[in-house]
Amino acid sequence: MTETVRTKRWTRLEYERLIDLAVFGPGERLELLGGQLLVREPQGRPRATGIRLVAGALRAVFGSGWSIEAQLPVALDEESEPEPDIAVVVGEPRDYLGAHPSHPALVVEVALASLALDRGGKASLYARAGVADYWIVNLVDHVLEVYREPVADPDAAYGWRYASTASLRRDDSVTPLALPGSAIPVSDLLP
């Protein structure tokens, strides 16, 4: 006899209510993706260094008028509130006192063990939310993966994918879509 396993899908509002009620312990690293609570990848030294490098490089390029958010919630839709390693949003931190940012100009994930998830489910969620510029600092292959041009695709995890992908090496440079006049050396982003 096979037993059917039932799961509960969570909305973003339910998830935020659980957080407000302190249901989760301070050490629990969770994020809501497509209605499911997932445990985030642990912070090893290579990943932590990568996050610091990306945040520093983006702060230097974006400057005032932009907020570089490290591992903070982004309200993508009613069933997703990921905490990307880096999200670049317009404005200042106090602009988001009433609600989490929902339209990041750039999202960056730094991936080691989470590479398959970042390329698959997370990429599909970001594409579905209309995030035009999504990067993965791939610590496995030591490259920067750049994903652009979200398009509907019924075969993708959440019905969307990126039509344009590029893999950039250490000696290449990348230009954020939100700042077309600036280039960042990929070597500044890789540990």
C-alpha positions in Angstrom: 0.0 0.0 0.0 1.3 3.4 -0.9 0.7 6.3 1.4 0.0 9.7 -0.1 2.1 12.5 1.6 0.3 15.8 1.9 2.1 19.0 2.2 0.8 22.5 3.0 1.6 25.4 0.6 2.2 28.7 2.5 1.4 32.2 1.3 3.8 35.0 1.9 1.4 36.6 4.4 1.1 33.3 6.4 4.9 33.0 6.4 5.4 36.6 7.6 2.8 35.9 10.4 4.8 32.9 11.5 7.9 35.0 11.7 6.0 37.7 13.7 4.9 35.0 16.1 8.5 33.8 16.5 7.6 30.3 15.4 11.1 29.9 13.9 14.2 29.9 16.0 16.9 32.6 15.5 19.2 30.0 13.9 16.7 28.7 11.4 17.6 29.9 7.9 14.4 29.5 5.9 13.0 31.1 2.8 9.6 30.8 1.1 9.8 29.6 -2.6 6.7 28.8 -4.5 4.7 28.2 -1.3 7.3 25.9 0.2 9.6 26.6 3.1 13.2 25.7 2.2 16.3 25.5 4.4 18.9 27.9 3.0 22.5 26.8 2.2 24.9 27.1 5.2 27.4 30.0 5.3 30.8 28.5 4.6 33.8 30.7 4.1 33.9 30.6 0.3 30.2 31.6 0.1 30.5 34.3 2.7 33.5 35.7 1.0 31.6 35.7 -2.3 28.7 37.5 -0.8 30.9 40.2 0.7 32.8 40.7 -2.6 29.6 41.0 -4.6 28.1 43.5 -2.1 31.2 45.6 -2.1 31.5 45.7 -5.9 27.8 46.6 -6.4 27.9 49.3 -3.7 30.9 50.9 -5.5 29.1 50.9 -8.8 25.5 51.7 -7.8 26.1 54.4 -5.2 23.4 56.6 -3.7 19.8 56.1 -4.6 20.2 52.3 -4.5 20.1 49.9 -1.7 22.3 46.8 -1.8 20.5 44.2 0.4 22.4 41.2 1.6 20.3 38.1 2.5 17.2 40.1 3.2 13.6 39.2 2.1 12.2 40.2 -1.3 8.4 39.9 -1.7 8.3 38.4 -5.2 4.7 37.4 -5.2 1.9 35.9 -3.0 3.8 32.6 -2.5 7.5 33.6 -2.6 9.7 35.5 -0.3 13.3 34.4 -1.0 16.3 36.0 0.7 18.7 36.3 -2.1 22.4 36.6 -1.3 22.2 40.1 -2.8 19.3 42.2 -4.1 19.7 45.6 -5.6 16.7 47.8 -5.1 15.9 51.5 -5.8 15.8 53.7 -2.8 17.0 53.8 0.7 16.5 51.3 3.6 13.7 53.3 5.2 11.7 53.2 2.0 11.0 49.6 2.9 9.9 50.0 6.5 6.3 49.2 5.6 6.9 46.3 3.2 9.8 44.3 1.8 11.1 45.3 -1.7 9.2 43.6 -4.5 10.9 44.7 -7.7 14.7 44.3 -7.5 16.7 45.6 -10.3 19.3 42.9 -9.9 19.4 39.7 -7.9 22.6 37.7 -7.2 22.9 34.3 -5.7 26.3 32.9 -4.6 26.2 29.2 -5.2 28.1 26.1 -4.0 25.7 23.4 -2.8 22.7 25.4 -4.0 23.8 25.7 -7.7 21.1 23.4 -9.1 18.3 25.2 -7.1 19.7 28.6 -8.1 19.8 27.6 -11.8 16.4 25.9 -11.7 13.7 26.8 -9.2 15.0 30.1 -8.1 15.8 31.2 -11.7 12.2 30.3 -12.7 10.8 32.2 -9.7 12.9 35.3 -10.4 11.9 35.2 -14.1 8.2 34.8 -13.2 8.5 37.9 -11.0 10.0 39.9 -13.9 13.5 40.2 -12.5 15.3 41.3 -15.6 18.9 40.8 -14.4 19.8 37.7 -12.4 23.3 36.6 -11.7 24.8 33.5 -10.1 28.3 33.6 -8.7 29.1 29.9 -9.5 31.7 28.8 -6.9 31.8 25.3 -8.4 33.1 26.3 -11.9 34.5 29.8 -10.8 32.3 31.7 -13.3 29.6 34.4 -13.2 26.4 33.2 -14.8 24.2 36.0 -16.2 20.5 35.4 -16.8 18.3 37.9 -18.7 15.1 38.2 -20.7 12.4 36.4 -18.7 10.0 34.4 -20.9 7.0 32.2 -20.2 7.8 28.5 -20.5 5.3 25.9 -19.3 8.1 23.3 -18.9 10.1 25.5 -16.4 9.7 24.9 -12.7 7.4 27.9 -12.1 6.3 28.5 -15.7 9.0 31.0 -16.6 12.7 30.9 -17.5 15.4 33.2 -18.9 15.9 33.3 -22.7 19.4 34.7 -22.4 22.2 33.1 -20.4 25.9 33.8 -20.4 28.8 32.4 -18.5 31.6 34.9 -17.8 35.1 34.1 -16.7 37.4 36.0 -14.3 38.9 38.2 -17.1 35.5 39.3 -18.5 33.4 42.2 -17.3 29.6 42.5 -16.7 27.3 45.5 -17.0 24.2 45.6 -14.8 21.1 46.3 -16.9 20.1 49.1 -14.5 23.4 50.9 -15.1 24.3 50.5 -18.7 27.2 52.9 -18.6 29.2 50.9 -16.0 31.2 47.7 -16.2 32.3 45.4 -13.3 35.3 43.1 -13.7 34.1 39.6 -13.0 37.3 39.1 -11.0 35.8 41.6 -8.4 32.9 39.2 -7.9 34.7 35.9 -7.6 36.6 34.7 -4.4 
